[in-house]
Amino acid sequence: MSSDENTSDTEVHVDILYIHEVDSSQEPPMSEWSSLELKNPENNIKRLLYEEGVYRPDSGEICAKYIPLSASSILRHPYYTYPGVTDPGIMEALLFPEPLVKYPDDGQQLYLTICDEADISPIRSFYTQLLNDHICLKYYGINQKGFRAIALALNYNKYVTKLDLTDNWINEDGCFHLGEMLLENTTLSELNLHGCRIGPEGAKRLFANLHINRSLSVMNLRKNRLGDIGVQYLAKAILFGASVDNINLSFNDLTGKAVMSLVEAFEINNILTKLDLSWNKILSPNSIFQLCNMLSQNTSFEELNLSWNSLSGVRIGNAIKNLMSNRNVKHVYLNNNKLANVAITPIANGIFMYKNLITLDLSYNPLGPKDALILLLCLKDKKVKLKNLYLDNVYVTKEFLKIRKEIMSLNNRKNTVITWGGVKSRFVPELGDMREIVLNRADALCKKMKKPRVDIALVILQIFKENKEPILVKEFGRALRSNGVCLDEDLLQEFSNCFVGPCKGKSNRTINLVELAEYMERKWPERKLPPTPTN
């Protein structure tokens, strides 16, 4: 035991040779990090999968935020690395064009898309009618932005053949889009722009591509304020080969200049079948003459309307005669002009010579009865095919009616229509019975008296009862005045002229009271004197 105690008391001296310092590159264990908040690993499924090596929370790429840190720290930290951001389409948007969206040819889906882009309400009736052959939008009041959508929807449509935009105001932009539609569309055959007021500038944009379109054949441009300049754009399109053959240009303030521009176009491309120039200001007979000469060379032309243009003179008559030399012309309308006398003879000669005209309208022209008779006599020829002769507001004679009746009795004229305004005959006045006129005048004067009214019949019968002999005019007047009837001397003289009595001297004329009383009893049988009382 003593030895053990000696060893315990002995102290061991240890010299410190080197103290190892902590490396700055090393970090304390993760459990000692003050900023790290660990969750229960048992509750974190991804952490468990990560420990098993099945799941990796990062892509192995370094987040740009932590690039300045050391590589060892980032790789060891589970929250410092994030998956790389995939390209959201920037490269494709920069390097490649947008993919084209293909719409059905009917244009319905395209129409809705364009309306949505333009922030306008789509027209339901137009949308549904895109599958029909006729689109009717008359009097609709279309928004000016809507014409672009309408035009683009019809670009490749294969159903619609007729588009009616009656009384929808179309500005220059709308006309441009409709013109672009005519460049692509191959189905539309009729375009109705009645009352759209496109004006010359709108016509310029609308007709720009008209010569390229091969399907459009009918155009209604009535009431569009085209003027001579607007028609020049149309004539230019016809000159370049437009296939339109039925044109309505009424109510457009046209003059002879517009007609001459059409004539120049017809020299190259003369395919019209119908032309309406009514309700304009075409006063020049030379332009009409040139137009009719040009249309007479067109073997497909059928109808010309020149009504309401104040046309007059023999040159107009010769122009219509030249037009009728075209065997295919069937209908000519010249109503409400100033044609008369010298203009009617050439027209009647044309009817008789060429015989192919079916309808001739000369209503409301200052024709005389002889002019109407000249036209009617052409129908006596069985070879003349005229079926409709309109002469409304033209006065005729009884001879006209007699010849018309003979013509209508023919077998080939049963369906012929011949109109006239009235019958003009000599007026032969029929004189009435002066006795009745005189008595009616006297009776009317008695009824208008302010004093108590007197019955003229009873007064005259009373005078006749007292004296049945012929009475002088002066005495008859005094007898009437004594009974309250005042008649002027002229009327009393008429009594003596109607009921003549024997003369008493050269100037003393009398009234036959017997004849007067007898006539009044027949005229007014209800007017009788009261019976005389007997004692």
MIMARKE-367653 format. One record per residue (C-alpha): residue in one letter; residue number from 1; x, y, z. Coordinates in nm, 3 decimals. Example, Ala and Ser with C-alpha at 12.3 -4.5 7.8 and 13.67 -1.06 7.14 Angstrom:
<pts>
<'A' 1 <1.230 -0.450 0.780>>
<'S' 2 <1.367 -0.106 0.714>>
</pts>
This chain:
<pts>
<'M' 1 <0.000 0.000 0.000>>
<'S' 2 <0.284 0.234 0.064>>
<'S' 3 <0.404 0.194 -0.287>>
<'D' 4 <0.069 0.285 -0.429>>
<'E' 5 <0.053 0.599 -0.228>>
<'N' 6 <0.399 0.704 -0.346>>
<'T' 7 <0.307 0.677 -0.711>>
<'S' 8 <-0.010 0.878 -0.672>>
<'D' 9 <0.171 1.161 -0.511>>
<'T' 10 <0.415 1.189 -0.799>>
<'E' 11 <0.300 1.450 -1.062>>
<'V' 12 <0.353 1.390 -1.435>>
<'H' 13 <0.486 1.690 -1.628>>
<'V' 14 <0.350 1.729 -1.988>>
<'D' 15 <0.504 1.974 -2.231>>
<'I' 16 <0.278 2.128 -2.503>>
<'L' 17 <0.467 2.127 -2.826>>
<'Y' 18 <0.193 2.243 -3.088>>
<'I' 19 <-0.168 2.357 -3.066>>
<'H' 20 <-0.372 2.261 -3.376>>
<'E' 21 <-0.593 2.548 -3.491>>
<'V' 22 <-0.931 2.498 -3.658>>
<'D' 23 <-0.911 2.521 -4.040>>
<'S' 24 <-1.098 2.820 -4.178>>
<'S' 25 <-1.221 2.612 -4.470>>
<'Q' 26 <-1.397 2.371 -4.240>>
<'E' 27 <-1.734 2.449 -4.087>>
<'P' 28 <-1.896 2.317 -3.771>>
<'P' 29 <-2.138 2.025 -3.797>>
<'M' 30 <-2.480 2.100 -3.939>>
<'S' 31 <-2.638 2.040 -3.601>>
<'E' 32 <-2.447 2.337 -3.463>>
<'W' 33 <-2.561 2.584 -3.736>>
<'S' 34 <-2.764 2.862 -3.582>>
<'S' 35 <-2.942 2.957 -3.905>>
<'L' 36 <-3.054 2.609 -3.998>>
<'E' 37 <-3.395 2.493 -3.894>>
<'L' 38 <-3.432 2.121 -3.934>>
<'K' 39 <-3.765 1.957 -3.958>>
<'N' 40 <-3.852 1.613 -3.840>>
<'P' 41 <-3.709 1.381 -4.105>>
<'E' 42 <-3.974 1.130 -4.025>>
<'N' 43 <-4.242 1.370 -4.157>>
<'N' 44 <-4.058 1.480 -4.476>>
<'I' 45 <-4.103 1.211 -4.741>>
<'K' 46 <-3.875 1.383 -4.992>>
<'R' 47 <-3.596 1.401 -4.729>>
<'L' 48 <-3.629 1.029 -4.666>>
<'L' 49 <-3.616 0.955 -5.038>>
<'Y' 50 <-3.317 1.187 -5.068>>
<'E' 51 <-3.130 0.995 -4.793>>
<'E' 52 <-3.205 0.671 -4.974>>
<'G' 53 <-3.062 0.815 -5.296>>
<'V' 54 <-3.390 0.788 -5.488>>
<'Y' 55 <-3.480 1.159 -5.499>>
<'R' 56 <-3.263 1.465 -5.579>>
<'P' 57 <-3.408 1.812 -5.504>>
<'D' 58 <-3.183 1.998 -5.743>>
<'S' 59 <-3.064 1.964 -6.101>>
<'G' 60 <-2.700 2.000 -6.016>>
<'E' 61 <-2.687 2.353 -6.151>>
<'I' 62 <-2.584 2.649 -5.937>>
<'C' 63 <-2.825 2.931 -5.864>>
<'A' 64 <-2.675 3.258 -5.977>>
<'K' 65 <-2.744 3.416 -5.639>>
<'Y' 66 <-2.484 3.200 -5.465>>
<'I' 67 <-2.204 3.203 -5.721>>
<'P' 68 <-1.969 3.411 -5.498>>
<'L' 69 <-1.977 3.132 -5.230>>
<'S' 70 <-1.734 2.848 -5.228>>
<'A' 71 <-1.817 2.542 -5.425>>
<'S' 72 <-1.793 2.309 -5.129>>
<'S' 73 <-2.045 2.510 -4.928>>
<'I' 74 <-2.303 2.518 -5.208>>
<'L' 75 <-2.281 2.153 -5.293>>
<'R' 76 <-2.313 2.051 -4.932>>
<'H' 77 <-2.609 2.281 -4.863>>
<'P' 78 <-2.944 2.123 -4.961>>
<'Y' 79 <-3.122 2.460 -5.024>>
<'Y' 80 <-2.856 2.651 -5.217>>
<'T' 81 <-2.904 2.482 -5.554>>
<'Y' 82 <-3.221 2.505 -5.772>>
<'P' 83 <-3.329 2.341 -6.100>>
<'G' 84 <-3.241 2.540 -6.415>>
<'V' 85 <-3.517 2.754 -6.576>>
<'T' 86 <-3.643 2.603 -6.904>>
<'D' 87 <-3.696 2.827 -7.211>>
<'P' 88 <-4.059 2.960 -7.202>>
<'G' 89 <-4.060 3.012 -7.581>>
<'I' 90 <-3.836 3.314 -7.617>>
<'M' 91 <-3.605 3.147 -7.865>>
<'E' 92 <-3.894 3.027 -8.078>>
<'A' 93 <-4.057 3.373 -8.073>>
<'L' 94 <-3.732 3.539 -8.178>>
<'L' 95 <-3.609 3.294 -8.439>>
<'F' 96 <-3.927 3.153 -8.595>>
<'P' 97 <-4.249 3.319 -8.736>>
<'E' 98 <-4.585 3.269 -8.570>>
<'P' 99 <-4.763 2.957 -8.687>>
<'L' 100 <-5.049 3.031 -8.928>>
<'V' 101 <-5.402 2.968 -8.800>>
<'K' 102 <-5.616 2.797 -9.061>>
<'Y' 103 <-5.987 2.878 -9.061>>
<'P' 104 <-6.268 2.700 -9.250>>
<'D' 105 <-6.358 2.848 -9.589>>
<'D' 106 <-6.711 2.940 -9.477>>
<'G' 107 <-6.559 3.232 -9.281>>
<'Q' 108 <-6.769 3.197 -8.966>>
<'Q' 109 <-6.484 3.136 -8.722>>
<'L' 110 <-6.267 3.396 -8.894>>
<'Y' 111 <-6.548 3.652 -8.867>>
<'L' 112 <-6.583 3.598 -8.490>>
<'T' 113 <-6.206 3.620 -8.440>>
<'I' 114 <-6.174 3.950 -8.629>>
<'C' 115 <-6.473 4.099 -8.445>>
<'D' 116 <-6.310 4.002 -8.117>>
<'E' 117 <-5.979 4.163 -8.220>>
<'A' 118 <-6.155 4.483 -8.333>>
<'D' 119 <-6.367 4.491 -8.016>>
<'I' 120 <-6.699 4.509 -8.206>>
<'S' 121 <-7.015 4.305 -8.172>>
<'P' 122 <-7.061 4.043 -8.444>>
<'I' 123 <-7.379 4.051 -8.654>>
<'R' 124 <-7.565 3.731 -8.580>>
<'S' 125 <-7.770 3.731 -8.901>>
<'F' 126 <-7.453 3.771 -9.111>>
<'Y' 127 <-7.284 3.488 -8.918>>
<'T' 128 <-7.572 3.248 -8.980>>
<'Q' 129 <-7.622 3.353 -9.345>>
<'L' 130 <-7.262 3.275 -9.435>>
<'L' 131 <-7.384 2.922 -9.508>>
<'N' 132 <-7.665 3.047 -9.737>>
<'D' 133 <-7.652 3.174 -10.095>>
<'H' 134 <-7.798 3.515 -10.004>>
<'I' 135 <-7.685 3.757 -9.730>>
<'C' 136 <-7.932 4.038 -9.660>>
<'L' 137 <-7.815 4.324 -9.435>>
<'K' 138 <-8.035 4.603 -9.575>>
<'Y' 139 <-8.111 4.897 -9.343>>
<'Y' 140 <-7.892 4.737 -9.070>>
<'G' 141 <-7.669 5.035 -8.988>>
<'I' 142 <-7.342 4.842 -8.985>>
<'N' 143 <-7.051 4.978 -8.781>>
<'Q' 144 <-6.778 5.114 -9.009>>
<'K' 145 <-6.525 4.882 -8.845>>
<'G' 146 <-6.746 4.586 -8.929>>
<'F' 147 <-6.693 4.598 -9.306>>
<'R' 148 <-6.338 4.468 -9.270>>
<'A' 149 <-6.464 4.161 -9.084>>
<'I' 150 <-6.743 4.111 -9.340>>
<'A' 151 <-6.502 4.137 -9.633>>
<'L' 152 <-6.244 3.899 -9.484>>
<'A' 153 <-6.513 3.645 -9.394>>
<'L' 154 <-6.628 3.642 -9.759>>
<'N' 155 <-6.281 3.611 -9.911>>
<'Y' 156 <-6.293 3.234 -9.957>>
<'N' 157 <-6.662 3.167 -9.892>>
<'K' 158 <-6.810 2.919 -10.141>>
<'Y' 159 <-7.178 2.958 -10.049>>
<'V' 160 <-7.277 3.325 -10.080>>
<'T' 161 <-7.369 3.443 -10.431>>
<'K' 162 <-7.563 3.759 -10.342>>
<'L' 163 <-7.471 4.033 -10.090>>
<'D' 164 <-7.731 4.301 -10.012>>
<'L' 165 <-7.604 4.608 -9.820>>
<'T' 166 <-7.891 4.845 -9.906>>
<'D' 167 <-7.887 5.179 -9.718>>
<'N' 168 <-7.577 5.106 -9.510>>
<'W' 169 <-7.339 5.403 -9.527>>
<'I' 170 <-6.995 5.274 -9.631>>
<'N' 171 <-6.691 5.497 -9.584>>
<'E' 172 <-6.367 5.484 -9.784>>
<'D' 173 <-6.210 5.221 -9.558>>
<'G' 174 <-6.512 4.992 -9.595>>
<'C' 175 <-6.499 5.033 -9.975>>
<'F' 176 <-6.130 4.940 -9.969>>
<'H' 177 <-6.196 4.614 -9.784>>
<'L' 178 <-6.488 4.527 -10.014>>
<'G' 179 <-6.260 4.590 -10.312>>
<'E' 180 <-5.998 4.359 -10.161>>
<'M' 181 <-6.270 4.097 -10.111>>
<'L' 182 <-6.355 4.113 -10.482>>
<'L' 183 <-5.990 4.034 -10.551>>
<'E' 184 <-6.012 3.696 -10.371>>
<'N' 185 <-6.378 3.593 -10.389>>
<'T' 186 <-6.477 3.369 -10.681>>
<'T' 187 <-6.840 3.294 -10.587>>
<'L' 188 <-7.020 3.629 -10.539>>
<'S' 189 <-7.229 3.716 -10.846>>
<'E' 190 <-7.448 4.005 -10.726>>
<'L' 191 <-7.357 4.306 -10.510>>
<'N' 192 <-7.632 4.548 -10.402>>
<'L' 193 <-7.503 4.883 -10.271>>
<'H' 194 <-7.827 5.078 -10.309>>
<'G' 195 <-7.809 5.399 -10.103>>
<'C' 196 <-7.463 5.331 -9.953>>
<'R' 197 <-7.332 5.680 -10.051>>
<'I' 198 <-6.980 5.564 -10.129>>
<'G' 199 <-6.898 5.875 -10.335>>
<'P' 200 <-6.613 5.911 -10.587>>
<'E' 201 <-6.338 5.821 -10.337>>
<'G' 202 <-6.520 5.509 -10.227>>
<'A' 203 <-6.576 5.413 -10.592>>
<'K' 204 <-6.203 5.450 -10.656>>
<'R' 205 <-6.122 5.192 -10.386>>
<'L' 206 <-6.415 4.962 -10.465>>
<'F' 207 <-6.345 4.935 -10.840>>
<'A' 208 <-5.966 4.905 -10.807>>
<'N' 209 <-5.972 4.524 -10.836>>
<'L' 210 <-6.304 4.485 -11.018>>
<'H' 211 <-6.136 4.390 -11.348>>
<'I' 212 <-5.967 4.091 -11.178>>
<'N' 213 <-6.290 3.942 -11.041>>
<'R' 214 <-6.451 3.697 -11.283>>
<'S' 215 <-6.769 3.602 -11.095>>
<'L' 216 <-6.944 3.935 -11.022>>
<'S' 217 <-7.204 4.015 -11.290>>
<'V' 218 <-7.468 4.239 -11.124>>
<'M' 219 <-7.396 4.569 -10.945>>
<'N' 220 <-7.663 4.799 -10.804>>
<'L' 221 <-7.504 5.143 -10.746>>
<'R' 222 <-7.828 5.341 -10.713>>
<'K' 223 <-7.812 5.653 -10.491>>
<'N' 224 <-7.437 5.646 -10.426>>
<'R' 225 <-7.344 6.006 -10.520>>
<'L' 226 <-7.086 5.883 -10.769>>
<'G' 227 <-7.093 6.182 -11.001>>
<'D' 228 <-6.899 6.187 -11.326>>
<'I' 229 <-6.568 6.115 -11.147>>
<'G' 230 <-6.699 5.801 -10.978>>
<'V' 231 <-6.829 5.664 -11.309>>
<'Q' 232 <-6.488 5.727 -11.465>>
<'Y' 233 <-6.337 5.479 -11.216>>
<'L' 234 <-6.607 5.227 -11.310>>
<'A' 235 <-6.542 5.287 -11.680>>
<'K' 236 <-6.171 5.225 -11.621>>
<'A' 237 <-6.249 4.888 -11.459>>
<'I' 238 <-6.474 4.797 -11.755>>
<'L' 239 <-6.201 4.905 -11.995>>
<'F' 240 <-5.954 4.669 -11.823>>
<'G' 241 <-6.195 4.376 -11.862>>
<'A' 242 <-6.449 4.372 -11.577>>
<'S' 243 <-6.710 4.100 -11.626>>
<'V' 244 <-7.005 4.302 -11.485>>
<'D' 245 <-7.293 4.299 -11.734>>
<'N' 246 <-7.584 4.449 -11.533>>
<'I' 247 <-7.524 4.797 -11.386>>
<'N' 248 <-7.769 5.033 -11.214>>
<'L' 249 <-7.641 5.394 -11.202>>
<'S' 250 <-7.964 5.580 -11.127>>
<'F' 251 <-7.975 5.875 -10.883>>
<'N' 252 <-7.603 5.956 -10.914>>
<'D' 253 <-7.602 6.313 -11.053>>
<'L' 254 <-7.454 6.201 -11.384>>
<'T' 255 <-7.415 6.423 -11.690>>
<'G' 256 <-7.307 6.366 -12.047>>
<'K' 257 <-6.941 6.334 -11.936>>
<'A' 258 <-7.016 6.016 -11.745>>
<'V' 259 <-7.198 5.872 -12.047>>
<'M' 260 <-6.904 5.950 -12.275>>
<'S' 261 <-6.661 5.777 -12.034>>
<'L' 262 <-6.879 5.466 -12.051>>
<'V' 263 <-6.886 5.487 -12.431>>
<'E' 264 <-6.507 5.490 -12.441>>
<'A' 265 <-6.496 5.182 -12.218>>
<'F' 266 <-6.754 5.001 -12.432>>
<'E' 267 <-6.531 5.044 -12.734>>
<'I' 268 <-6.295 4.787 -12.577>>
<'N' 269 <-6.521 4.579 -12.352>>
<'N' 270 <-6.885 4.585 -12.466>>
<'I' 271 <-7.058 4.300 -12.278>>
<'L' 272 <-7.344 4.477 -12.095>>
<'T' 273 <-7.694 4.326 -12.094>>
<'K' 274 <-7.876 4.588 -11.881>>
<'L' 275 <-7.798 4.954 -11.810>>
<'D' 276 <-8.002 5.188 -11.589>>
<'L' 277 <-7.923 5.562 -11.617>>
<'S' 278 <-8.256 5.695 -11.490>>
<'W' 279 <-8.298 5.992 -11.253>>
<'N' 280 <-7.983 6.175 -11.365>>
<'K' 281 <-7.900 6.499 -11.546>>
<'I' 282 <-7.812 6.367 -11.890>>
<'L' 283 <-7.932 6.655 -12.103>>
<'S' 284 <-7.687 6.608 -12.390>>
<'P' 285 <-7.848 6.433 -12.690>>
<'N' 286 <-7.505 6.373 -12.846>>
<'S' 287 <-7.386 6.155 -12.557>>
<'I' 288 <-7.708 5.950 -12.570>>
<'F' 289 <-7.670 5.912 -12.945>>
<'Q' 290 <-7.313 5.783 -12.905>>
<'L' 291 <-7.421 5.547 -12.627>>
<'C' 292 <-7.707 5.399 -12.830>>
<'N' 293 <-7.479 5.353 -13.132>>
<'M' 294 <-7.229 5.164 -12.918>>
<'L' 295 <-7.495 4.948 -12.751>>
<'S' 296 <-7.648 4.865 -13.089>>
<'Q' 297 <-7.324 4.679 -13.169>>
<'N' 298 <-7.351 4.468 -12.853>>
<'T' 299 <-7.533 4.147 -12.945>>
<'S' 300 <-7.603 4.062 -12.578>>
<'F' 301 <-7.763 4.393 -12.473>>
<'E' 302 <-8.132 4.371 -12.378>>
<'E' 303 <-8.255 4.662 -12.162>>
<'L' 304 <-8.194 5.039 -12.138>>
<'N' 305 <-8.356 5.277 -11.889>>
<'L' 306 <-8.326 5.651 -11.962>>
<'S' 307 <-8.631 5.778 -11.774>>
<'W' 308 <-8.634 6.105 -11.576>>
<'N' 309 <-8.354 6.275 -11.771>>
<'S' 310 <-8.537 6.558 -11.953>>
<'L' 311 <-8.445 6.411 -12.292>>
<'S' 312 <-8.595 6.580 -12.597>>
<'G' 313 <-8.541 6.641 -12.968>>
<'V' 314 <-8.523 6.445 -13.288>>
<'R' 315 <-8.167 6.329 -13.213>>
<'I' 316 <-8.295 6.126 -12.916>>
<'G' 317 <-8.555 5.967 -13.143>>
<'N' 318 <-8.287 5.872 -13.396>>
<'A' 319 <-8.068 5.734 -13.113>>
<'I' 320 <-8.348 5.503 -12.993>>
<'K' 321 <-8.411 5.396 -13.351>>
<'N' 322 <-8.043 5.301 -13.389>>
<'L' 323 <-8.060 5.109 -13.062>>
<'M' 324 <-8.359 4.910 -13.187>>
<'S' 325 <-8.153 4.799 -13.485>>
<'N' 326 <-7.994 4.559 -13.235>>
<'R' 327 <-8.216 4.253 -13.268>>
<'N' 328 <-8.163 4.153 -12.902>>
<'V' 329 <-8.288 4.477 -12.744>>
<'K' 330 <-8.619 4.397 -12.572>>
<'H' 331 <-8.701 4.676 -12.326>>
<'V' 332 <-8.661 5.054 -12.351>>
<'Y' 333 <-8.787 5.290 -12.078>>
<'L' 334 <-8.820 5.661 -12.170>>
<'N' 335 <-9.091 5.775 -11.931>>
<'N' 336 <-9.092 6.121 -11.768>>
<'N' 337 <-8.888 6.295 -12.036>>
<'K' 338 <-8.976 6.569 -12.286>>
<'L' 339 <-9.021 6.358 -12.598>>
<'A' 340 <-9.289 6.469 -12.840>>
<'N' 341 <-9.368 6.524 -13.207>>
<'V' 342 <-9.038 6.502 -13.398>>
<'A' 343 <-8.889 6.242 -13.160>>
<'I' 344 <-9.183 6.002 -13.188>>
<'T' 345 <-9.172 5.950 -13.564>>
<'P' 346 <-8.820 5.791 -13.568>>
<'I' 347 <-8.915 5.569 -13.271>>
<'A' 348 <-9.229 5.448 -13.449>>
<'N' 349 <-9.026 5.381 -13.764>>
<'G' 350 <-8.780 5.176 -13.558>>
<'I' 351 <-9.062 4.966 -13.410>>
<'F' 352 <-9.203 4.900 -13.756>>
<'M' 353 <-8.866 4.826 -13.918>>
<'Y' 354 <-8.694 4.605 -13.661>>
<'K' 355 <-9.001 4.451 -13.492>>
<'N' 356 <-8.815 4.289 -13.196>>
<'L' 357 <-8.893 4.536 -12.915>>
<'I' 358 <-9.119 4.396 -12.640>>
<'T' 359 <-9.161 4.689 -12.398>>
<'L' 360 <-9.170 5.062 -12.474>>
<'D' 361 <-9.250 5.305 -12.194>>
<'L' 362 <-9.327 5.665 -12.301>>
<'S' 363 <-9.548 5.757 -12.007>>
<'Y' 364 <-9.558 6.113 -11.880>>
<'N' 365 <-9.411 6.264 -12.195>>
<'P' 366 <-9.580 6.562 -12.366>>
<'L' 367 <-9.718 6.344 -12.647>>
<'G' 368 <-10.022 6.450 -12.841>>
<'P' 369 <-10.311 6.231 -12.961>>
<'K' 370 <-10.149 6.203 -13.305>>
<'D' 371 <-9.821 6.077 -13.155>>
<'A' 372 <-10.004 5.812 -12.956>>
<'L' 373 <-10.195 5.705 -13.266>>
<'I' 374 <-9.871 5.672 -13.469>>
<'L' 375 <-9.727 5.436 -13.208>>
<'L' 376 <-10.048 5.236 -13.187>>
<'L' 377 <-10.071 5.181 -13.562>>
<'C' 378 <-9.738 4.992 -13.550>>
<'L' 379 <-9.916 4.712 -13.363>>
<'K' 380 <-10.136 4.637 -13.661>>
<'D' 381 <-9.840 4.461 -13.818>>
<'K' 382 <-9.843 4.099 -13.698>>
<'K' 383 <-9.464 4.077 -13.721>>
<'V' 384 <-9.417 4.351 -13.460>>
<'K' 385 <-9.348 4.179 -13.125>>
<'L' 386 <-9.430 4.478 -12.903>>
<'K' 387 <-9.637 4.354 -12.608>>
<'N' 388 <-9.623 4.645 -12.363>>
<'L' 389 <-9.693 5.000 -12.480>>
<'Y' 390 <-9.716 5.235 -12.183>>
<'L' 391 <-9.862 5.581 -12.252>>
<'D' 392 <-9.977 5.683 -11.904>>
<'N' 393 <-10.088 6.046 -11.872>>
<'V' 394 <-10.106 6.076 -12.254>>
<'Y' 395 <-10.446 6.191 -12.380>>
<'V' 396 <-10.588 6.012 -12.683>>
<'T' 397 <-10.892 6.041 -12.907>>
<'K' 398 <-11.187 5.812 -12.960>>
<'E' 399 <-11.021 5.697 -13.279>>
<'F' 400 <-10.730 5.566 -13.069>>
<'L' 401 <-10.970 5.362 -12.854>>
<'K' 402 <-11.142 5.224 -13.162>>
<'I' 403 <-10.815 5.111 -13.321>>
<'R' 404 <-10.696 4.970 -12.988>>
<'K' 405 <-11.009 4.760 -12.965>>
<'E' 406 <-10.945 4.624 -13.314>>
<'I' 407 <-10.585 4.540 -13.225>>
<'M' 408 <-10.679 4.367 -12.899>>
<'S' 409 <-10.924 4.148 -13.089>>
<'L' 410 <-10.641 3.994 -13.291>>
<'N' 411 <-10.526 3.648 -13.185>>
<'N' 412 <-10.163 3.749 -13.144>>
<'R' 413 <-10.250 4.054 -12.930>>
<'K' 414 <-10.456 3.896 -12.652>>
<'N' 415 <-10.184 3.949 -12.390>>
<'T' 416 <-10.080 4.293 -12.514>>
<'V' 417 <-10.086 4.580 -12.262>>
<'I' 418 <-10.168 4.929 -12.393>>
<'T' 419 <-10.223 5.211 -12.144>>
<'W' 420 <-10.323 5.575 -12.190>>
<'G' 421 <-10.405 5.876 -11.974>>
<'G' 422 <-10.749 5.990 -12.087>>
<'V' 423 <-10.976 6.057 -12.381>>
<'K' 424 <-10.963 6.397 -12.544>>
<'S' 425 <-11.276 6.493 -12.736>>
<'R' 426 <-11.450 6.810 -12.851>>
<'F' 427 <-11.664 6.967 -12.583>>
<'V' 428 <-12.024 7.026 -12.692>>
<'P' 429 <-12.221 7.189 -12.411>>
<'E' 430 <-12.572 7.062 -12.360>>
<'L' 431 <-12.825 7.341 -12.297>>
<'G' 432 <-13.067 7.268 -12.017>>
<'D' 433 <-13.435 7.367 -11.995>>
<'M' 434 <-13.435 7.743 -11.935>>
<'R' 435 <-13.777 7.722 -11.767>>
<'E' 436 <-13.630 7.501 -11.494>>
<'I' 437 <-13.324 7.723 -11.460>>
<'V' 438 <-13.536 8.039 -11.417>>
<'L' 439 <-13.769 7.883 -11.160>>
<'N' 440 <-13.478 7.733 -10.962>>
<'R' 441 <-13.310 8.073 -10.957>>
<'A' 442 <-13.625 8.247 -10.832>>
<'D' 443 <-13.680 7.976 -10.569>>
<'A' 444 <-13.322 8.008 -10.443>>
<'L' 445 <-13.354 8.387 -10.409>>
<'C' 446 <-13.671 8.350 -10.208>>
<'K' 447 <-13.510 8.100 -9.970>>
<'K' 448 <-13.216 8.335 -9.904>>
<'M' 449 <-13.432 8.628 -9.800>>
<'K' 450 <-13.364 8.762 -9.449>>
<'K' 451 <-13.730 8.838 -9.400>>
<'P' 452 <-13.975 8.554 -9.353>>
<'R' 453 <-13.917 8.318 -9.642>>
<'V' 454 <-14.172 8.311 -9.922>>
<'D' 455 <-14.257 8.017 -10.145>>
<'I' 456 <-14.238 8.143 -10.505>>
<'A' 457 <-14.460 7.861 -10.630>>
<'L' 458 <-14.744 7.949 -10.394>>
<'V' 459 <-14.713 8.318 -10.477>>
<'I' 460 <-14.736 8.257 -10.854>>
<'L' 461 <-15.026 8.013 -10.808>>
<'Q' 462 <-15.209 8.277 -10.604>>
<'I' 463 <-15.155 8.535 -10.881>>
<'F' 464 <-15.278 8.280 -11.135>>
<'K' 465 <-15.585 8.210 -10.921>>
<'E' 466 <-15.674 8.577 -10.912>>
<'N' 467 <-15.610 8.644 -11.281>>
<'K' 468 <-15.560 8.376 -11.543>>
<'E' 469 <-15.506 8.618 -11.830>>
<'P' 470 <-15.157 8.693 -11.970>>
<'I' 471 <-14.991 8.960 -11.758>>
<'L' 472 <-14.738 9.230 -11.844>>
<'V' 473 <-14.387 9.192 -11.708>>
<'K' 474 <-14.410 9.510 -11.503>>
<'E' 475 <-14.744 9.410 -11.357>>
<'F' 476 <-14.605 9.065 -11.278>>
<'G' 477 <-14.315 9.226 -11.093>>
<'R' 478 <-14.548 9.450 -10.890>>
<'A' 479 <-14.767 9.151 -10.803>>
<'L' 480 <-14.464 8.960 -10.679>>
<'R' 481 <-14.343 9.256 -10.471>>
<'S' 482 <-14.683 9.293 -10.313>>
<'N' 483 <-14.651 8.932 -10.194>>
<'G' 484 <-14.301 8.984 -10.056>>
<'V' 485 <-14.095 8.858 -10.352>>
<'C' 486 <-13.838 9.095 -10.503>>
<'L' 487 <-13.681 8.983 -10.833>>
<'D' 488 <-13.456 9.189 -11.058>>
<'E' 489 <-13.567 9.300 -11.405>>
<'D' 490 <-13.338 9.059 -11.591>>
<'L' 491 <-13.494 8.759 -11.419>>
<'L' 492 <-13.844 8.893 -11.490>>
<'Q' 493 <-13.750 8.928 -11.858>>
<'E' 494 <-13.640 8.562 -11.857>>
<'F' 495 <-13.985 8.469 -11.729>>
<'S' 496 <-14.133 8.639 -12.035>>
<'N' 497 <-13.882 8.458 -12.263>>
<'C' 498 <-13.965 8.115 -12.120>>
<'F' 499 <-14.341 8.157 -12.082>>
<'V' 500 <-14.425 8.377 -12.379>>
<'G' 501 <-14.769 8.541 -12.391>>
<'P' 502 <-14.933 8.756 -12.658>>
<'C' 503 <-14.771 9.096 -12.710>>
<'K' 504 <-14.962 9.408 -12.622>>
<'G' 505 <-14.792 9.661 -12.845>>
<'K' 506 <-14.436 9.665 -12.974>>
<'S' 507 <-14.251 9.662 -12.641>>
<'N' 508 <-14.514 9.536 -12.400>>
<'R' 509 <-14.432 9.168 -12.356>>
<'T' 510 <-14.656 8.945 -12.145>>
<'I' 511 <-14.617 8.626 -11.941>>
<'N' 512 <-14.846 8.329 -12.005>>
<'L' 513 <-14.965 8.248 -11.653>>
<'V' 514 <-15.152 7.936 -11.764>>
<'E' 515 <-14.836 7.781 -11.907>>
<'L' 516 <-14.636 7.896 -11.604>>
<'A' 517 <-14.879 7.744 -11.354>>
<'E' 518 <-14.901 7.418 -11.551>>
<'Y' 519 <-14.520 7.378 -11.558>>
<'M' 520 <-14.487 7.451 -11.185>>
<'E' 521 <-14.749 7.186 -11.105>>
<'R' 522 <-14.536 6.934 -11.292>>
<'K' 523 <-14.213 7.057 -11.137>>
<'W' 524 <-14.337 7.091 -10.779>>
<'P' 525 <-14.646 6.875 -10.750>>
<'E' 526 <-14.627 6.887 -10.368>>
<'R' 527 <-14.663 7.268 -10.360>>
<'K' 528 <-15.033 7.352 -10.371>>
<'L' 529 <-15.251 7.633 -10.241>>
<'P' 530 <-15.465 7.550 -9.941>>
<'P' 531 <-15.828 7.482 -10.033>>
<'T' 532 <-16.062 7.780 -10.022>>
<'P' 533 <-16.305 7.750 -9.727>>
<'T' 534 <-16.675 7.731 -9.822>>
<'N' 535 <-16.959 7.900 -9.628>>
</pts>
